[in-house]
Amino acid sequence: MRAPILLAVILAAGPAPAQVRPAPGWYCPSDGSNPIAIDVPRRGSAGIDGMECHGVSYRNGKIKAVRCFGNHFADAGSPFETDLFVREDGTLAHDGKTFRKYSGKLPCP
């Protein structure tokens, strides 16, 4: 009898909320250690870790992409998941680094 009640409570709660999506733009490491930026151009895509990713979602401190492509003509793309957390101040946390929105000339300084 408890199982149906528990299931009803879980279903009534609905799906877990999606994480806040980063504001569109280029994000560079705040410590200047890496010239590779994170690009958030529009809904459903992103550039991260030197890859172009499509079918992107943000959840539980991670970015998950249906398919990402590297910088090689024979790359057929593959699913990809990595850490990416949007902080309250709008900065991004990825791979142990802080990335800040950048509007200057690329590559990152």
Short mmCIF file of the C-alpha atoms (twelve columns), coordinates in Angstrom:
data_MODEL
# 
_entry.id   MODEL 
# 
loop_
_atom_site.group_PDB 
_atom_site.id 
_atom_site.type_symbol 
_atom_site.label_atom_id 
_atom_site.label_alt_id 
_atom_site.label_comp_id 
_atom_site.label_asym_id 
_atom_site.label_seq_id 
_atom_site.Cartn_x 
_atom_site.Cartn_y 
_atom_site.Cartn_z 
_atom_site.pdbx_PDB_model_num 
ATOM 1   C CA . MET A 1   0.000  0.000  0.000   1 
ATOM 2   C CA . ARG A 2   2.865  2.399  0.689   1 
ATOM 3   C CA . ALA A 3   4.433  1.928  -2.753  1 
ATOM 4   C CA . PRO A 4   1.468  3.381  -4.698  1 
ATOM 5   C CA . ILE A 5   1.318  6.387  -2.360  1 
ATOM 6   C CA . LEU A 6   5.065  6.995  -2.676  1 
ATOM 7   C CA . LEU A 7   4.844  6.711  -6.469  1 
ATOM 8   C CA . ALA A 8   1.956  9.201  -6.544  1 
ATOM 9   C CA . VAL A 9   3.968  11.699 -4.455  1 
ATOM 10  C CA . ILE A 10  7.008  11.374 -6.729  1 
ATOM 11  C CA . LEU A 11  4.952  11.802 -9.895  1 
ATOM 12  C CA . ALA A 12  3.121  14.808 -8.456  1 
ATOM 13  C CA . ALA A 13  6.448  16.514 -7.787  1 
ATOM 14  C CA . GLY A 14  7.223  16.454 -11.518 1 
ATOM 15  C CA . PRO A 15  10.633 16.284 -13.212 1 
ATOM 16  C CA . ALA A 16  13.754 17.730 -11.631 1 
ATOM 17  C CA . PRO A 17  14.174 21.385 -12.625 1 
ATOM 18  C CA . ALA A 18  16.744 22.160 -15.275 1 
ATOM 19  C CA . GLN A 19  19.787 24.128 -14.212 1 
ATOM 20  C CA . VAL A 20  20.013 27.803 -15.056 1 
ATOM 21  C CA . ARG A 21  21.353 28.177 -18.595 1 
ATOM 22  C CA . PRO A 22  24.413 30.397 -19.021 1 
ATOM 23  C CA . ALA A 23  23.796 33.762 -20.666 1 
ATOM 24  C CA . PRO A 24  24.842 33.703 -24.343 1 
ATOM 25  C CA . GLY A 25  28.401 34.825 -24.967 1 
ATOM 26  C CA . TRP A 26  32.061 33.866 -24.674 1 
ATOM 27  C CA . TYR A 27  33.519 32.843 -21.307 1 
ATOM 28  C CA . CYS A 28  37.271 32.898 -20.628 1 
ATOM 29  C CA . PRO A 29  39.210 31.452 -17.676 1 
ATOM 30  C CA . SER A 30  39.589 34.137 -15.028 1 
ATOM 31  C CA . ASP A 31  43.196 33.127 -14.303 1 
ATOM 32  C CA . GLY A 32  44.309 33.405 -17.960 1 
ATOM 33  C CA . SER A 33  45.644 29.847 -17.902 1 
ATOM 34  C CA . ASN A 34  43.907 28.539 -20.991 1 
ATOM 35  C CA . PRO A 35  43.102 30.323 -24.274 1 
ATOM 36  C CA . ILE A 36  40.176 27.976 -25.038 1 
ATOM 37  C CA . ALA A 37  36.891 29.725 -24.273 1 
ATOM 38  C CA . ILE A 38  33.457 28.325 -23.551 1 
ATOM 39  C CA . ASP A 39  30.982 29.551 -26.159 1 
ATOM 40  C CA . VAL A 40  27.258 29.708 -25.418 1 
ATOM 41  C CA . PRO A 41  25.836 31.006 -28.721 1 
ATOM 42  C CA . ARG A 42  22.181 29.974 -28.557 1 
ATOM 43  C CA . ARG A 43  19.791 27.504 -27.029 1 
ATOM 44  C CA . GLY A 44  20.714 23.894 -27.726 1 
ATOM 45  C CA . SER A 45  24.361 24.372 -28.647 1 
ATOM 46  C CA . ALA A 46  27.680 25.199 -26.990 1 
ATOM 47  C CA . GLY A 47  31.405 25.220 -27.597 1 
ATOM 48  C CA . ILE A 48  33.358 23.581 -24.782 1 
ATOM 49  C CA . ASP A 49  36.746 21.867 -24.462 1 
ATOM 50  C CA . GLY A 50  37.519 22.769 -28.073 1 
ATOM 51  C CA . MET A 51  34.407 20.996 -29.386 1 
ATOM 52  C CA . GLU A 52  31.213 22.141 -31.090 1 
ATOM 53  C CA . CYS A 53  28.260 20.548 -29.290 1 
ATOM 54  C CA . HIS A 54  24.576 20.188 -30.245 1 
ATOM 55  C CA . GLY A 55  21.518 18.990 -28.353 1 
ATOM 56  C CA . VAL A 56  22.866 20.583 -25.175 1 
ATOM 57  C CA . SER A 57  21.176 20.521 -21.778 1 
ATOM 58  C CA . TYR A 58  22.310 21.809 -18.383 1 
ATOM 59  C CA . ARG A 59  21.420 19.787 -15.286 1 
ATOM 60  C CA . ASN A 60  22.893 19.023 -11.875 1 
ATOM 61  C CA . GLY A 61  26.129 20.931 -12.486 1 
ATOM 62  C CA . LYS A 62  26.794 19.240 -15.820 1 
ATOM 63  C CA . ILE A 63  26.477 20.003 -19.486 1 
ATOM 64  C CA . LYS A 64  25.297 17.095 -21.588 1 
ATOM 65  C CA . ALA A 65  25.302 17.071 -25.379 1 
ATOM 66  C CA . VAL A 66  23.709 14.621 -27.772 1 
ATOM 67  C CA . ARG A 67  26.609 15.105 -30.183 1 
ATOM 68  C CA . CYS A 68  29.924 16.981 -30.100 1 
ATOM 69  C CA . PHE A 69  32.404 17.414 -32.913 1 
ATOM 70  C CA . GLY A 70  36.150 17.928 -32.570 1 
ATOM 71  C CA . ASN A 71  38.474 19.717 -34.934 1 
ATOM 72  C CA . HIS A 72  38.956 16.892 -37.442 1 
ATOM 73  C CA . PHE A 73  37.335 16.322 -40.839 1 
ATOM 74  C CA . ALA A 74  36.638 12.652 -40.098 1 
ATOM 75  C CA . ASP A 75  34.976 13.296 -36.713 1 
ATOM 76  C CA . ALA A 76  31.448 11.869 -36.865 1 
ATOM 77  C CA . GLY A 77  30.610 13.291 -33.449 1 
ATOM 78  C CA . SER A 78  29.748 11.549 -30.215 1 
ATOM 79  C CA . PRO A 79  27.755 12.128 -27.025 1 
ATOM 80  C CA . PHE A 80  29.571 14.198 -24.398 1 
ATOM 81  C CA . GLU A 81  29.073 15.074 -20.740 1 
ATOM 82  C CA . THR A 82  31.254 17.171 -18.439 1 
ATOM 83  C CA . ASP A 83  31.009 19.436 -15.427 1 
ATOM 84  C CA . LEU A 84  29.663 22.954 -15.939 1 
ATOM 85  C CA . PHE A 85  27.990 24.902 -13.178 1 
ATOM 86  C CA . VAL A 86  26.406 28.338 -13.541 1 
ATOM 87  C CA . ARG A 87  27.076 30.320 -10.367 1 
ATOM 88  C CA . GLU A 88  24.721 32.966 -8.991  1 
ATOM 89  C CA . ASP A 89  27.053 35.754 -10.170 1 
ATOM 90  C CA . GLY A 90  26.889 34.458 -13.772 1 
ATOM 91  C CA . THR A 91  30.387 32.947 -13.852 1 
ATOM 92  C CA . LEU A 92  30.867 29.350 -14.932 1 
ATOM 93  C CA . ALA A 93  32.747 26.647 -13.054 1 
ATOM 94  C CA . HIS A 94  34.345 24.003 -15.284 1 
ATOM 95  C CA . ASP A 95  37.261 21.636 -14.808 1 
ATOM 96  C CA . GLY A 96  38.319 23.314 -11.550 1 
ATOM 97  C CA . LYS A 97  38.435 26.784 -13.113 1 
ATOM 98  C CA . THR A 98  36.241 29.872 -13.092 1 
ATOM 99  C CA . PHE A 99  35.177 31.266 -16.470 1 
ATOM 100 C CA . ARG A 100 33.916 34.857 -16.767 1 
ATOM 101 C CA . LYS A 101 31.902 36.394 -19.587 1 
ATOM 102 C CA . TYR A 102 34.284 38.110 -22.003 1 
ATOM 103 C CA . SER A 103 33.508 40.672 -24.707 1 
ATOM 104 C CA . GLY A 104 37.024 41.423 -25.965 1 
ATOM 105 C CA . LYS A 105 38.918 40.077 -28.944 1 
ATOM 106 C CA . LEU A 106 39.449 36.302 -28.986 1 
ATOM 107 C CA . PRO A 107 41.385 34.213 -28.193 1 
ATOM 108 C CA . CYS A 108 41.082 34.659 -24.455 1 
ATOM 109 C CA . PRO A 109 43.789 36.799 -22.838 1 
# 
